Amino acid sequence: MIMVMPQDIKDWIEQGLAGSRVEIDGDGRHFHATIVSPAFEGKSAVQQHQLVYGVLGDKMKSDIHALSMRTLTPEQWEQHQRGQT
């Protein structure tokens, strides 16, 4: 089993979801990602997560032990950012 780094997962997601922005941290087994993508527009949270799992494919079975994620549309991200200033 290869050691997966947060940057690997970030790259895989950003390559698979055009225009996405990913922030990720983790310890090599457990990861947490915040993913902002226009592909999430009009989709439920479950559908958004399914998109990400689809991009990661078999890596979720073999290389990534656990991934928790927060998915947002660009509009939701902007609202979130304004709320924190």
PDB file of N, CA, C and O in Angstrom, chain B, residues numbered from 101:
ATOM      1  N   MET B 101       0.841  -1.189   0.000  1.00  0.00           N
ATOM      2  CA  MET B 101       0.000   0.000   0.000  1.00  0.00           C
ATOM      3  C   MET B 101       0.881   1.246   0.000  1.00  0.00           C
ATOM      4  O   MET B 101       1.798   1.363   0.813  1.00  0.00           O
ATOM      5  N   ILE B 102       0.609   2.149  -0.889  1.00  0.00           N
ATOM      6  CA  ILE B 102       1.403   3.372  -0.965  1.00  0.00           C
ATOM      7  C   ILE B 102       0.945   4.363   0.099  1.00  0.00           C
ATOM      8  O   ILE B 102      -0.201   4.325   0.549  1.00  0.00           O
ATOM      9  N   MET B 103       1.847   5.243   0.492  1.00  0.00           N
ATOM     10  CA  MET B 103       1.510   6.279   1.457  1.00  0.00           C
ATOM     11  C   MET B 103       0.919   7.462   0.695  1.00  0.00           C
ATOM     12  O   MET B 103       1.598   8.104  -0.106  1.00  0.00           O
ATOM     13  N   VAL B 104      -0.339   7.734   0.953  1.00  0.00           N
ATOM     14  CA  VAL B 104      -1.020   8.834   0.279  1.00  0.00           C
ATOM     15  C   VAL B 104      -0.842  10.097   1.108  1.00  0.00           C
ATOM     16  O   VAL B 104      -1.031  10.095   2.324  1.00  0.00           O
ATOM     17  N   MET B 105      -0.478  11.163   0.433  1.00  0.00           N
ATOM     18  CA  MET B 105      -0.307  12.456   1.089  1.00  0.00           C
ATOM     19  C   MET B 105      -1.522  13.331   0.763  1.00  0.00           C
ATOM     20  O   MET B 105      -2.176  13.130  -0.261  1.00  0.00           O
ATOM     21  N   PRO B 106      -1.822  14.301   1.634  1.00  0.00           N
ATOM     22  CA  PRO B 106      -2.943  15.199   1.334  1.00  0.00           C
ATOM     23  C   PRO B 106      -2.842  15.825  -0.058  1.00  0.00           C
ATOM     24  O   PRO B 106      -3.853  15.978  -0.743  1.00  0.00           O
ATOM     25  N   GLN B 107      -1.625  16.187  -0.477  1.00  0.00           N
ATOM     26  CA  GLN B 107      -1.452  16.810  -1.796  1.00  0.00           C
ATOM     27  C   GLN B 107      -1.888  15.868  -2.917  1.00  0.00           C
ATOM     28  O   GLN B 107      -2.413  16.322  -3.934  1.00  0.00           O
ATOM     29  N   ASP B 108      -1.678  14.571  -2.744  1.00  0.00           N
ATOM     30  CA  ASP B 108      -2.100  13.593  -3.761  1.00  0.00           C
ATOM     31  C   ASP B 108      -3.615  13.664  -3.958  1.00  0.00           C
ATOM     32  O   ASP B 108      -4.103  13.748  -5.085  1.00  0.00           O
ATOM     33  N   ILE B 109      -4.346  13.628  -2.847  1.00  0.00           N
ATOM     34  CA  ILE B 109      -5.809  13.638  -2.928  1.00  0.00           C
ATOM     35  C   ILE B 109      -6.290  14.960  -3.518  1.00  0.00           C
ATOM     36  O   ILE B 109      -7.203  14.983  -4.344  1.00  0.00           O
ATOM     37  N   LYS B 110      -5.674  16.055  -3.093  1.00  0.00           N
ATOM     38  CA  LYS B 110      -6.007  17.379  -3.643  1.00  0.00           C
ATOM     39  C   LYS B 110      -5.843  17.364  -5.168  1.00  0.00           C
ATOM     40  O   LYS B 110      -6.728  17.808  -5.899  1.00  0.00           O
ATOM     41  N   ASP B 111      -4.719  16.856  -5.631  1.00  0.00           N
ATOM     42  CA  ASP B 111      -4.454  16.803  -7.080  1.00  0.00           C
ATOM     43  C   ASP B 111      -5.474  15.935  -7.804  1.00  0.00           C
ATOM     44  O   ASP B 111      -5.993  16.325  -8.850  1.00  0.00           O
ATOM     45  N   TRP B 112      -5.764  14.756  -7.251  1.00  0.00           N
ATOM     46  CA  TRP B 112      -6.712  13.848  -7.901  1.00  0.00           C
ATOM     47  C   TRP B 112      -8.094  14.498  -8.033  1.00  0.00           C
ATOM     48  O   TRP B 112      -8.733  14.407  -9.082  1.00  0.00           O
ATOM     49  N   ILE B 113      -8.543  15.146  -6.971  1.00  0.00           N
ATOM     50  CA  ILE B 113      -9.874  15.766  -7.008  1.00  0.00           C
ATOM     51  C   ILE B 113      -9.883  16.949  -7.968  1.00  0.00           C
ATOM     52  O   ILE B 113     -10.807  17.090  -8.769  1.00  0.00           O
ATOM     53  N   GLU B 114      -8.856  17.805  -7.891  1.00  0.00           N
ATOM     54  CA  GLU B 114      -8.827  18.980  -8.767  1.00  0.00           C
ATOM     55  C   GLU B 114      -8.710  18.583 -10.237  1.00  0.00           C
ATOM     56  O   GLU B 114      -9.247  19.273 -11.103  1.00  0.00           O
ATOM     57  N   GLN B 115      -8.021  17.489 -10.529  1.00  0.00           N
ATOM     58  CA  GLN B 115      -7.926  17.014 -11.915  1.00  0.00           C
ATOM     59  C   GLN B 115      -9.251  16.430 -12.384  1.00  0.00           C
ATOM     60  O   GLN B 115      -9.610  16.565 -13.554  1.00  0.00           O
ATOM     61  N   GLY B 116      -9.978  15.784 -11.479  1.00  0.00           N
ATOM     62  CA  GLY B 116     -11.216  15.118 -11.847  1.00  0.00           C
ATOM     63  C   GLY B 116     -12.439  16.015 -11.863  1.00  0.00           C
ATOM     64  O   GLY B 116     -13.413  15.726 -12.559  1.00  0.00           O
ATOM     65  N   LEU B 117     -12.398  17.105 -11.101  1.00  0.00           N
ATOM     66  CA  LEU B 117     -13.514  18.051 -11.057  1.00  0.00           C
ATOM     67  C   LEU B 117     -12.999  19.405 -11.532  1.00  0.00           C
ATOM     68  O   LEU B 117     -12.433  20.178 -10.759  1.00  0.00           O
ATOM     69  N   ALA B 118     -13.204  19.671 -12.802  1.00  0.00           N
ATOM     70  CA  ALA B 118     -12.684  20.896 -13.400  1.00  0.00           C
ATOM     71  C   ALA B 118     -13.166  22.130 -12.642  1.00  0.00           C
ATOM     72  O   ALA B 118     -14.343  22.244 -12.299  1.00  0.00           O
ATOM     73  N   GLY B 119     -12.241  23.046 -12.388  1.00  0.00           N
ATOM     74  CA  GLY B 119     -12.586  24.295 -11.729  1.00  0.00           C
ATOM     75  C   GLY B 119     -12.766  24.191 -10.231  1.00  0.00           C
ATOM     76  O   GLY B 119     -13.218  25.143  -9.595  1.00  0.00           O
ATOM     77  N   SER B 120     -12.417  23.039  -9.649  1.00  0.00           N
ATOM     78  CA  SER B 120     -12.608  22.867  -8.214  1.00  0.00           C
ATOM     79  C   SER B 120     -11.426  23.431  -7.441  1.00  0.00           C
ATOM     80  O   SER B 120     -10.326  23.599  -7.967  1.00  0.00           O
ATOM     81  N   ARG B 121     -11.692  23.713  -6.191  1.00  0.00           N
ATOM     82  CA  ARG B 121     -10.661  24.179  -5.259  1.00  0.00           C
ATOM     83  C   ARG B 121     -10.732  23.265  -4.045  1.00  0.00           C
ATOM     84  O   ARG B 121     -11.807  23.073  -3.476  1.00  0.00           O
ATOM     85  N   VAL B 122      -9.609  22.706  -3.650  1.00  0.00           N
ATOM     86  CA  VAL B 122      -9.600  21.712  -2.582  1.00  0.00           C
ATOM     87  C   VAL B 122      -8.611  22.118  -1.494  1.00  0.00           C
ATOM     88  O   VAL B 122      -7.467  22.477  -1.777  1.00  0.00           O
ATOM     89  N   GLU B 123      -9.066  22.056  -0.262  1.00  0.00           N
ATOM     90  CA  GLU B 123      -8.190  22.187   0.898  1.00  0.00           C
ATOM     91  C   GLU B 123      -8.278  20.852   1.626  1.00  0.00           C
ATOM     92  O   GLU B 123      -9.372  20.342   1.869  1.00  0.00           O
ATOM     93  N   ILE B 124      -7.120  20.285   1.973  1.00  0.00           N
ATOM     94  CA  ILE B 124      -7.146  18.960   2.589  1.00  0.00           C
ATOM     95  C   ILE B 124      -6.036  18.821   3.610  1.00  0.00           C
ATOM     96  O   ILE B 124      -4.940  19.355   3.438  1.00  0.00           O
ATOM     97  N   ASP B 125      -6.331  18.106   4.660  1.00  0.00           N
ATOM     98  CA  ASP B 125      -5.293  17.738   5.612  1.00  0.00           C
ATOM     99  C   ASP B 125      -5.534  16.305   6.041  1.00  0.00           C
ATOM    100  O   ASP B 125      -6.619  15.756   5.853  1.00  0.00           O
ATOM    101  N   GLY B 126      -4.507  15.710   6.619  1.00  0.00           N
ATOM    102  CA  GLY B 126      -4.646  14.333   7.055  1.00  0.00           C
ATOM    103  C   GLY B 126      -3.332  13.768   7.523  1.00  0.00           C
ATOM    104  O   GLY B 126      -2.287  14.415   7.446  1.00  0.00           O
ATOM    105  N   ASP B 127      -3.407  12.547   8.009  1.00  0.00           N
ATOM    106  CA  ASP B 127      -2.242  11.904   8.612  1.00  0.00           C
ATOM    107  C   ASP B 127      -1.723  10.708   7.805  1.00  0.00           C
ATOM    108  O   ASP B 127      -0.940   9.906   8.315  1.00  0.00           O
ATOM    109  N   GLY B 128      -2.153  10.594   6.569  1.00  0.00           N
ATOM    110  CA  GLY B 128      -1.726   9.458   5.757  1.00  0.00           C
ATOM    111  C   GLY B 128      -2.750   8.338   5.704  1.00  0.00           C
ATOM    112  O   GLY B 128      -2.692   7.478   4.825  1.00  0.00           O
ATOM    113  N   ARG B 129      -3.687   8.346   6.640  1.00  0.00           N
ATOM    114  CA  ARG B 129      -4.773   7.359   6.642  1.00  0.00           C
ATOM    115  C   ARG B 129      -6.134   8.028   6.700  1.00  0.00           C
ATOM    116  O   ARG B 129      -7.061   7.629   5.995  1.00  0.00           O
ATOM    117  N   HIS B 130      -6.251   9.034   7.530  1.00  0.00           N
ATOM    118  CA  HIS B 130      -7.516   9.745   7.696  1.00  0.00           C
ATOM    119  C   HIS B 130      -7.354  11.167   7.160  1.00  0.00           C
ATOM    120  O   HIS B 130      -6.412  11.875   7.516  1.00  0.00           O
ATOM    121  N   PHE B 131      -8.277  11.567   6.309  1.00  0.00           N
ATOM    122  CA  PHE B 131      -8.187  12.870   5.664  1.00  0.00           C
ATOM    123  C   PHE B 131      -9.502  13.629   5.812  1.00  0.00           C
ATOM    124  O   PHE B 131     -10.576  13.038   5.919  1.00  0.00           O
ATOM    125  N   HIS B 132      -9.386  14.948   5.815  1.00  0.00           N
ATOM    126  CA  HIS B 132     -10.561  15.818   5.786  1.00  0.00           C
ATOM    127  C   HIS B 132     -10.361  16.812   4.654  1.00  0.00           C
ATOM    128  O   HIS B 132      -9.312  17.448   4.548  1.00  0.00           O
ATOM    129  N   ALA B 133     -11.375  16.938   3.813  1.00  0.00           N
ATOM    130  CA  ALA B 133     -11.281  17.832   2.661  1.00  0.00           C
ATOM    131  C   ALA B 133     -12.437  18.821   2.648  1.00  0.00           C
ATOM    132  O   ALA B 133     -13.573  18.482   2.980  1.00  0.00           O
ATOM    133  N   THR B 134     -12.125  20.039   2.261  1.00  0.00           N
ATOM    134  CA  THR B 134     -13.139  21.023   1.899  1.00  0.00           C
ATOM    135  C   THR B 134     -13.003  21.196   0.399  1.00  0.00           C
ATOM    136  O   THR B 134     -11.941  21.564  -0.103  1.00  0.00           O
ATOM    137  N   ILE B 135     -14.092  20.928  -0.314  1.00  0.00           N
ATOM    138  CA  ILE B 135     -14.060  20.929  -1.775  1.00  0.00           C
ATOM    139  C   ILE B 135     -15.097  21.917  -2.286  1.00  0.00           C
ATOM    140  O   ILE B 135     -16.282  21.811  -1.969  1.00  0.00           O
ATOM    141  N   VAL B 136     -14.640  22.878  -3.079  1.00  0.00           N
ATOM    142  CA  VAL B 136     -15.517  23.872  -3.688  1.00  0.00           C
ATOM    143  C   VAL B 136     -15.502  23.622  -5.183  1.00  0.00           C
ATOM    144  O   VAL B 136     -14.444  23.659  -5.812  1.00  0.00           O
ATOM    145  N   SER B 137     -16.677  23.367  -5.759  1.00  0.00           N
ATOM    146  CA  SER B 137     -16.725  23.050  -7.186  1.00  0.00           C
ATOM    147  C   SER B 137     -18.031  23.509  -7.816  1.00  0.00           C
ATOM    148  O   SER B 137     -19.102  23.330  -7.235  1.00  0.00           O
ATOM    149  N   PRO B 138     -17.945  24.104  -9.012  1.00  0.00           N
ATOM    150  CA  PRO B 138     -19.174  24.436  -9.730  1.00  0.00           C
ATOM    151  C   PRO B 138     -19.957  23.187 -10.142  1.00  0.00           C
ATOM    152  O   PRO B 138     -21.146  23.281 -10.445  1.00  0.00           O
ATOM    153  N   ALA B 139     -19.312  22.029 -10.156  1.00  0.00           N
ATOM    154  CA  ALA B 139     -20.000  20.778 -10.502  1.00  0.00           C
ATOM    155  C   ALA B 139     -21.052  20.406  -9.459  1.00  0.00           C
ATOM    156  O   ALA B 139     -21.916  19.571  -9.726  1.00  0.00           O
ATOM    157  N   PHE B 140     -20.988  21.018  -8.269  1.00  0.00           N
ATOM    158  CA  PHE B 140     -21.931  20.705  -7.198  1.00  0.00           C
ATOM    159  C   PHE B 140     -23.243  21.474  -7.318  1.00  0.00           C
ATOM    160  O   PHE B 140     -24.198  21.176  -6.601  1.00  0.00           O
ATOM    161  N   GLU B 141     -23.304  22.451  -8.206  1.00  0.00           N
ATOM    162  CA  GLU B 141     -24.520  23.265  -8.364  1.00  0.00           C
ATOM    163  C   GLU B 141     -25.736  22.377  -8.611  1.00  0.00           C
ATOM    164  O   GLU B 141     -25.724  21.517  -9.491  1.00  0.00           O
ATOM    165  N   GLY B 142     -26.783  22.598  -7.822  1.00  0.00           N
ATOM    166  CA  GLY B 142     -28.042  21.893  -8.028  1.00  0.00           C
ATOM    167  C   GLY B 142     -28.054  20.449  -7.558  1.00  0.00           C
ATOM    168  O   GLY B 142     -29.024  19.729  -7.797  1.00  0.00           O
ATOM    169  N   LYS B 143     -26.982  20.013  -6.888  1.00  0.00           N
ATOM    170  CA  LYS B 143     -26.914  18.628  -6.428  1.00  0.00           C
ATOM    171  C   LYS B 143     -27.037  18.576  -4.908  1.00  0.00           C
ATOM    172  O   LYS B 143     -26.628  19.501  -4.207  1.00  0.00           O
ATOM    173  N   SER B 144     -27.605  17.483  -4.413  1.00  0.00           N
ATOM    174  CA  SER B 144     -27.696  17.276  -2.967  1.00  0.00           C
ATOM    175  C   SER B 144     -26.300  16.961  -2.427  1.00  0.00           C
ATOM    176  O   SER B 144     -25.380  16.670  -3.191  1.00  0.00           O
ATOM    177  N   ALA B 145     -26.156  17.020  -1.104  1.00  0.00           N
ATOM    178  CA  ALA B 145     -24.869  16.692  -0.481  1.00  0.00           C
ATOM    179  C   ALA B 145     -24.446  15.270  -0.838  1.00  0.00           C
ATOM    180  O   ALA B 145     -23.271  15.019  -1.104  1.00  0.00           O
ATOM    181  N   VAL B 146     -25.392  14.351  -0.844  1.00  0.00           N
ATOM    182  CA  VAL B 146     -25.069  12.957  -1.199  1.00  0.00           C
ATOM    183  C   VAL B 146     -24.550  12.890  -2.634  1.00  0.00           C
ATOM    184  O   VAL B 146     -23.557  12.213  -2.901  1.00  0.00           O
ATOM    185  N   GLN B 147     -25.208  13.581  -3.552  1.00  0.00           N
ATOM    186  CA  GLN B 147     -24.766  13.579  -4.951  1.00  0.00           C
ATOM    187  C   GLN B 147     -23.383  14.223  -5.097  1.00  0.00           C
ATOM    188  O   GLN B 147     -22.563  13.773  -5.896  1.00  0.00           O
ATOM    189  N   GLN B 148     -23.137  15.274  -4.320  1.00  0.00           N
ATOM    190  CA  GLN B 148     -21.828  15.930  -4.362  1.00  0.00           C
ATOM    191  C   GLN B 148     -20.742  14.965  -3.896  1.00  0.00           C
ATOM    192  O   GLN B 148     -19.682  14.869  -4.516  1.00  0.00           O
ATOM    193  N   HIS B 149     -21.005  14.255  -2.810  1.00  0.00           N
ATOM    194  CA  HIS B 149     -20.025  13.300  -2.295  1.00  0.00           C
ATOM    195  C   HIS B 149     -19.815  12.162  -3.282  1.00  0.00           C
ATOM    196  O   HIS B 149     -18.693  11.684  -3.449  1.00  0.00           O
ATOM    197  N   GLN B 150     -20.883  11.725  -3.937  1.00  0.00           N
ATOM    198  CA  GLN B 150     -20.765  10.664  -4.942  1.00  0.00           C
ATOM    199  C   GLN B 150     -19.870  11.106  -6.101  1.00  0.00           C
ATOM    200  O   GLN B 150     -19.112  10.302  -6.642  1.00  0.00           O
ATOM    201  N   LEU B 151     -19.957  12.381  -6.482  1.00  0.00           N
ATOM    202  CA  LEU B 151     -19.071  12.904  -7.532  1.00  0.00           C
ATOM    203  C   LEU B 151     -17.608  12.770  -7.113  1.00  0.00           C
ATOM    204  O   LEU B 151     -16.766  12.327  -7.894  1.00  0.00           O
ATOM    205  N   VAL B 152     -17.321  13.155  -5.885  1.00  0.00           N
ATOM    206  CA  VAL B 152     -15.942  13.074  -5.395  1.00  0.00           C
ATOM    207  C   VAL B 152     -15.481  11.622  -5.327  1.00  0.00           C
ATOM    208  O   VAL B 152     -14.378  11.301  -5.769  1.00  0.00           O
ATOM    209  N   TYR B 153     -16.314  10.745  -4.780  1.00  0.00           N
ATOM    210  CA  TYR B 153     -15.954   9.325  -4.725  1.00  0.00           C
ATOM    211  C   TYR B 153     -15.745   8.762  -6.131  1.00  0.00           C
ATOM    212  O   TYR B 153     -14.868   7.924  -6.343  1.00  0.00           O
ATOM    213  N   GLY B 154     -16.544   9.220  -7.082  1.00  0.00           N
ATOM    214  CA  GLY B 154     -16.383   8.778  -8.465  1.00  0.00           C
ATOM    215  C   GLY B 154     -15.040   9.190  -9.043  1.00  0.00           C
ATOM    216  O   GLY B 154     -14.410   8.429  -9.777  1.00  0.00           O
ATOM    217  N   VAL B 155     -14.606  10.397  -8.711  1.00  0.00           N
ATOM    218  CA  VAL B 155     -13.308  10.889  -9.176  1.00  0.00           C
ATOM    219  C   VAL B 155     -12.174  10.066  -8.563  1.00  0.00           C
ATOM    220  O   VAL B 155     -11.200   9.735  -9.239  1.00  0.00           O
ATOM    221  N   LEU B 156     -12.312   9.743  -7.290  1.00  0.00           N
ATOM    222  CA  LEU B 156     -11.250   8.995  -6.603  1.00  0.00           C
ATOM    223  C   LEU B 156     -11.266   7.516  -6.950  1.00  0.00           C
ATOM    224  O   LEU B 156     -10.235   6.849  -6.860  1.00  0.00           O
ATOM    225  N   GLY B 157     -12.413   6.999  -7.341  1.00  0.00           N
ATOM    226  CA  GLY B 157     -12.530   5.624  -7.812  1.00  0.00           C
ATOM    227  C   GLY B 157     -11.920   4.598  -6.871  1.00  0.00           C
ATOM    228  O   GLY B 157     -12.194   4.602  -5.671  1.00  0.00           O
ATOM    229  N   ASP B 158     -11.094   3.725  -7.421  1.00  0.00           N
ATOM    230  CA  ASP B 158     -10.508   2.618  -6.664  1.00  0.00           C
ATOM    231  C   ASP B 158      -9.551   3.078  -5.571  1.00  0.00           C
ATOM    232  O   ASP B 158      -9.238   2.320  -4.653  1.00  0.00           O
ATOM    233  N   LYS B 159      -9.086   4.328  -5.672  1.00  0.00           N
ATOM    234  CA  LYS B 159      -8.190   4.838  -4.624  1.00  0.00           C
ATOM    235  C   LYS B 159      -8.885   4.837  -3.262  1.00  0.00           C
ATOM    236  O   LYS B 159      -8.231   4.714  -2.227  1.00  0.00           O
ATOM    237  N   MET B 160     -10.221   4.976  -3.268  1.00  0.00           N
ATOM    238  CA  MET B 160     -10.964   4.941  -2.009  1.00  0.00           C
ATOM    239  C   MET B 160     -10.921   3.554  -1.382  1.00  0.00           C
ATOM    240  O   MET B 160     -11.035   3.422  -0.164  1.00  0.00           O
ATOM    241  N   LYS B 161     -10.760   2.531  -2.191  1.00  0.00           N
ATOM    242  CA  LYS B 161     -10.714   1.168  -1.675  1.00  0.00           C
ATOM    243  C   LYS B 161      -9.302   0.767  -1.259  1.00  0.00           C
ATOM    244  O   LYS B 161      -9.111   0.040  -0.284  1.00  0.00           O
ATOM    245  N   SER B 162      -8.323   1.251  -2.009  1.00  0.00           N
ATOM    246  CA  SER B 162      -6.965   0.751  -1.791  1.00  0.00           C
ATOM    247  C   SER B 162      -6.030   1.724  -1.081  1.00  0.00           C
ATOM    248  O   SER B 162      -5.235   1.299  -0.243  1.00  0.00           O
ATOM    249  N   ASP B 163      -6.102   3.011  -1.389  1.00  0.00           N
ATOM    250  CA  ASP B 163      -5.088   3.948  -0.910  1.00  0.00           C
ATOM    251  C   ASP B 163      -5.554   4.878   0.206  1.00  0.00           C
ATOM    252  O   ASP B 163      -4.744   5.324   1.019  1.00  0.00           O
ATOM    253  N   ILE B 164      -6.841   5.172   0.251  1.00  0.00           N
ATOM    254  CA  ILE B 164      -7.373   6.135   1.216  1.00  0.00           C
ATOM    255  C   ILE B 164      -8.212   5.380   2.236  1.00  0.00           C
ATOM    256  O   ILE B 164      -9.234   4.785   1.893  1.00  0.00           O
ATOM    257  N   HIS B 165      -7.780   5.406   3.478  1.00  0.00           N
ATOM    258  CA  HIS B 165      -8.505   4.671   4.517  1.00  0.00           C
ATOM    259  C   HIS B 165      -9.815   5.379   4.866  1.00  0.00           C
ATOM    260  O   HIS B 165     -10.865   4.739   4.938  1.00  0.00           O
ATOM    261  N   ALA B 166      -9.759   6.681   5.080  1.00  0.00           N
ATOM    262  CA  ALA B 166     -10.959   7.428   5.465  1.00  0.00           C
ATOM    263  C   ALA B 166     -10.869   8.855   4.943  1.00  0.00           C
ATOM    264  O   ALA B 166      -9.828   9.505   5.043  1.00  0.00           O
ATOM    265  N   LEU B 167     -11.964   9.325   4.391  1.00  0.00           N
ATOM    266  CA  LEU B 167     -12.033  10.691   3.881  1.00  0.00           C
ATOM    267  C   LEU B 167     -13.356  11.298   4.305  1.00  0.00           C
ATOM    268  O   LEU B 167     -14.424  10.837   3.902  1.00  0.00           O
ATOM    269  N   SER B 168     -13.273  12.329   5.117  1.00  0.00           N
ATOM    270  CA  SER B 168     -14.475  13.104   5.418  1.00  0.00           C
ATOM    271  C   SER B 168     -14.381  14.362   4.561  1.00  0.00           C
ATOM    272  O   SER B 168     -13.292  14.869   4.293  1.00  0.00           O
ATOM    273  N   MET B 169     -15.524  14.847   4.144  1.00  0.00           N
ATOM    274  CA  MET B 169     -15.468  16.005   3.260  1.00  0.00           C
ATOM    275  C   MET B 169     -16.616  16.962   3.501  1.00  0.00           C
ATOM    276  O   MET B 169     -17.706  16.586   3.932  1.00  0.00           O
ATOM    277  N   ARG B 170     -16.324  18.195   3.207  1.00  0.00           N
ATOM    278  CA  ARG B 170     -17.324  19.251   3.197  1.00  0.00           C
ATOM    279  C   ARG B 170     -17.344  19.757   1.766  1.00  0.00           C
ATOM    280  O   ARG B 170     -16.324  20.212   1.247  1.00  0.00           O
ATOM    281  N   THR B 171     -18.496  19.679   1.133  1.00  0.00           N
ATOM    282  CA  THR B 171     -18.605  20.098  -0.264  1.00  0.00           C
ATOM    283  C   THR B 171     -19.453  21.359  -0.345  1.00  0.00           C
ATOM    284  O   THR B 171     -20.492  21.477   0.306  1.00  0.00           O
ATOM    285  N   LEU B 172     -18.983  22.299  -1.162  1.00  0.00           N
ATOM    286  CA  LEU B 172     -19.660  23.578  -1.314  1.00  0.00           C
ATOM    287  C   LEU B 172     -19.630  24.012  -2.771  1.00  0.00           C
ATOM    288  O   LEU B 172     -18.679  23.728  -3.498  1.00  0.00           O
ATOM    289  N   THR B 173     -20.684  24.704  -3.186  1.00  0.00           N
ATOM    290  CA  THR B 173     -20.657  25.373  -4.481  1.00  0.00           C
ATOM    291  C   THR B 173     -19.852  26.662  -4.307  1.00  0.00           C
ATOM    292  O   THR B 173     -19.658  27.110  -3.177  1.00  0.00           O
ATOM    293  N   PRO B 174     -19.382  27.265  -5.392  1.00  0.00           N
ATOM    294  CA  PRO B 174     -18.668  28.541  -5.251  1.00  0.00           C
ATOM    295  C   PRO B 174     -19.504  29.605  -4.521  1.00  0.00           C
ATOM    296  O   PRO B 174     -18.964  30.387  -3.739  1.00  0.00           O
ATOM    297  N   GLU B 175     -20.797  29.633  -4.773  1.00  0.00           N
ATOM    298  CA  GLU B 175     -21.664  30.605  -4.100  1.00  0.00           C
ATOM    299  C   GLU B 175     -21.722  30.337  -2.599  1.00  0.00           C
ATOM    300  O   GLU B 175     -21.656  31.270  -1.798  1.00  0.00           O
ATOM    301  N   GLN B 176     -21.845  29.075  -2.217  1.00  0.00           N
ATOM    302  CA  GLN B 176     -21.858  28.727  -0.796  1.00  0.00           C
ATOM    303  C   GLN B 176     -20.525  29.085  -0.140  1.00  0.00           C
ATOM    304  O   GLN B 176     -20.494  29.538   1.004  1.00  0.00           O
ATOM    305  N   TRP B 177     -19.433  28.881  -0.860  1.00  0.00           N
ATOM    306  CA  TRP B 177     -18.107  29.218  -0.337  1.00  0.00           C
ATOM    307  C   TRP B 177     -18.001  30.720  -0.086  1.00  0.00           C
ATOM    308  O   TRP B 177     -17.491  31.149   0.949  1.00  0.00           O
ATOM    309  N   GLU B 178     -18.486  31.515  -1.039  1.00  0.00           N
ATOM    310  CA  GLU B 178     -18.454  32.975  -0.870  1.00  0.00           C
ATOM    311  C   GLU B 178     -19.262  33.396   0.350  1.00  0.00           C
ATOM    312  O   GLU B 178     -18.827  34.250   1.122  1.00  0.00           O
ATOM    313  N   GLN B 179     -20.425  32.806   0.523  1.00  0.00           N
ATOM    314  CA  GLN B 179     -21.263  33.123   1.690  1.00  0.00           C
ATOM    315  C   GLN B 179     -20.539  32.728   2.970  1.00  0.00           C
ATOM    316  O   GLN B 179     -20.577  33.459   3.960  1.00  0.00           O
ATOM    317  N   HIS B 180     -19.893  31.598   2.953  1.00  0.00           N
ATOM    318  CA  HIS B 180     -19.133  31.123   4.107  1.00  0.00           C
ATOM    319  C   HIS B 180     -17.991  32.098   4.433  1.00  0.00           C
ATOM    320  O   HIS B 180     -17.776  32.445   5.594  1.00  0.00           O
ATOM    321  N   GLN B 181     -17.270  32.530   3.404  1.00  0.00           N
ATOM    322  CA  GLN B 181     -16.154  33.446   3.592  1.00  0.00           C
ATOM    323  C   GLN B 181     -16.628  34.784   4.161  1.00  0.00           C
ATOM    324  O   GLN B 181     -15.992  35.337   5.058  1.00  0.00           O
ATOM    325  N   ARG B 182     -17.728  35.296   3.649  1.00  0.00           N
ATOM    326  CA  ARG B 182     -18.268  36.567   4.153  1.00  0.00           C
ATOM    327  C   ARG B 182     -18.673  36.432   5.607  1.00  0.00           C
ATOM    328  O   ARG B 182     -18.521  37.373   6.386  1.00  0.00           O
ATOM    329  N   GLY B 183     -19.185  35.276   5.977  1.00  0.00           N
ATOM    330  CA  GLY B 183     -19.616  35.042   7.347  1.00  0.00           C
ATOM    331  C   GLY B 183     -18.478  34.985   8.343  1.00  0.00           C
ATOM    332  O   GLY B 183     -18.689  35.152   9.545  1.00  0.00           O
ATOM    333  N   GLN B 184     -17.263  34.750   7.849  1.00  0.00           N
ATOM    334  CA  GLN B 184     -16.110  34.604   8.764  1.00  0.00           C
ATOM    335  C   GLN B 184     -15.275  35.865   8.844  1.00  0.00           C
ATOM    336  O   GLN B 184     -14.282  35.882   9.572  1.00  0.00           O
ATOM    337  N   THR B 185     -15.624  36.901   8.143  1.00  0.00           N
ATOM    338  CA  THR B 185     -14.817  38.108   8.188  1.00  0.00           C
ATOM    339  C   THR B 185     -15.254  39.036   9.284  1.00  0.00           C
ATOM    340  O   THR B 185     -14.670  40.106   9.457  1.00  0.00           O
TER     341      THR B 185
END
